[in-house]
Amino acid sequence: MPMDVVGGRSLYSAFAEFAEQRPDREWLVFERADGEVTRWTYGEFLHSVHRSVNLLTGLGINKGDAFDLHLSNHPASVQLILAASYLGAVAMPTNPISTVDELTYLVGHSESCAVFTDPGCLDVVDQVAEALSVSQVLVCDDGSGVPEGYRGYDLELGEQVAVPNASRVATDGLVQLLYTSGTTARPKGVMLTNSCLIYGAEVFRAATGLRNDDCHLISLPLYHAAAQCHALWPSLVSGCQVALMSRFSASRFFEQAVTYEGTMAALFGAPLRMLLNQPERDTDTRHEIRNITFAQSLTESQYEEWHCRFGAPLQQLWGMTETCSLPIMSPLSGERRLKAMGKPVLGYEVKVVDGLGEETGVGDPGEVIVKGVPGKTLMLGYLKNEEATSETLREYPDGVWLHSGDTVSTDDDGYFYFLDRGKDLIKRAGENISSIEVESVIMDCEGVLDVCVVGVPDAVRDESLVAVVVSANGTTVSAESVVTFCEEKLAHFKVPDRVVFRDVLPRTSVGKVQKQVIREWLSES
């Protein structure tokens, strides 16, 4: 059994405990897109959470019921997730730039009975709500106001009273669904319990040295596991302040760090490179950030330039939504090797295995797998997908191991090195994109006989998308028509950057497309 660092807590009870101890201490500051700033003490925020509990109950949302948070960064997301933790309900954050097709699947698959959204998303949300007969749609004001005829979250929240009684929801109760791209054409719903998120937060807090006098600057989107598991929940369990930005801004990141006295942050490789491409400013060195965790590697020159220019230490990591936290991180104290993801952290057991499940030797490539307890230290499983769950969470004589699909190697000192991304997942500016999902859309485009989508290195965004298309005989299809078709069906970050044509795709003897051959061909051309 893993160490017990959860102690029976839920997200709600962990926050409520701090709120009772320090009700007048500032906890969260939010900067809206228009620059307006709102601040909450622990006591004030807990009061809002209690009002959110009453609001959800009034909407008919109770234990086991799911609802969609189709929002840009907004305090409402945090309030409603904590309210879900109180009730035993399930919050499902989704990307606000999802298309109608994408959101319809997510809301339908999760059986969400309500949607909380931004005013700018109503065109999409209205179509989804009508198609699925979802009657509860509430608008969270982003500064542009609540359109006439819609129910405003803030207005309805203000009419609620605080809840006096403590929650009795078990720590192993499901609290969130985070949909992640994978090997199938449709995203998989990762089921996360209170225990999963508390455990991951405690592990992350210890591995990064997060203190209760820190201020965590959060600019990554809250619908993504990174913002939650690398920043929000570790901040909650450590009792430190949170500075929540409506979105990431390369031109204002360090200015915001100075303004809100940020000391910690979480980013990806792409935002780091965007910051390096900014003109120099005096705030580059006036900030007090002492640690930035990041995923996805930088080049040696970028790494050196970063530390020379900004002086904010970088701590690399590896993890998945399914692992609840980061099983591999650069050491807090000790050597941080540029090309290495780091070493296994306290609280996780990690190893590298070959195709037969045997542990590989030093320097030999293999799949990284993580040991844990489903629903406590690893995800509970994939919603309504037993096949994918059993393929990922495999039981062995010594316990359950999560198979990541990522290929890595180790060195003599125990550092882990990322070699290739398994499951054909493409990383683009921090977003996970399923190549199969994009391929399935392009196959519906008139004139397309066959298609393969791969990621190729991109100096700023980690990877760009290239669609290799085979035209059907006797038809004419253009790169422009493929892109236009994708723009109608997919969120913009999933639309191919380039479309090239081939007479045939290379395949194995069993018909599998040889994507590595295509990547090599693209790199040569």
Protein Blocks (a to p, Z undefined) as FASTA:
>chain_A
ZZdfknopafklmmmmmmmmmmmbcfbdcddfkopacdddfklmmmmmmmmmmmmmmnop
aehiacdddddddfklmmmmmmmmmnopacddddfkbcfklmmmmmmmnopabdcddfkl
mmmmmmmmmmnopabdcdddehnopaehiacfklmmmmpccdfbdcfbdfkbcfbdcddd
dfbfbdcdddddfklmmmmmmmmmmmnopafkbccddfbdfkbmklmmmmmmmmmmnopa
cdddfbdcfklmmmmmmmnopabdcddfklmmmmmmpccdfklmmpccfbdcdehiadfk
lmmmmmmmnopacddddddfklopafbacdfbdcddfklgbdcdehiacddddfkopacd
ehiacdddddddehklmcfbdehilklmmmmmccdfkbccddehiacdddfkopacdfbd
ghhiaceehiacdfklmmmmmmmpghiabdcddddddfklopacdddddddehiacdfkl
mmmmmmmmpcfklpcfbdcddfbdcddfkopacfklmmmmmmmZZ
